[in-house]
Amino acid sequence: MADVTWRMKGQYIKNCNCVASCPCDTTGFPYPEKGCQGMAGMPIAEGRFGNVKLDGLSWVVTYSWPGALHEGNGTVQPFADAKTTEEQRN
């Protein structure tokens, strides 16, 4: 599969079971728990995935990782606007 250029611009919200400064974003490891569970969401002010426009759409994702995010083995459940097209959801 070829690399696809993508970009999203907008304000987002994120919340998880870590301390307020979200150590996953700073030191790379969840704290005080070993894993990370939470949610993130964003209304997309400007966005593209390849040639597919994403402007004006919103998304939310819930997630769970057994350890640090970069160690993998996490699961996510994405939710997208009802107004998205099949091409935008894909």
Secondary structure, 3 states (H helix, E strand, C coil): CCCCCEEEECCCEEEECCCCCCHHHHCCCCCCCCCEEEEEEEECCEEEECCEECCCCEEEEEEEECCCHHHCCCEEEEEECCCCCHHHHC
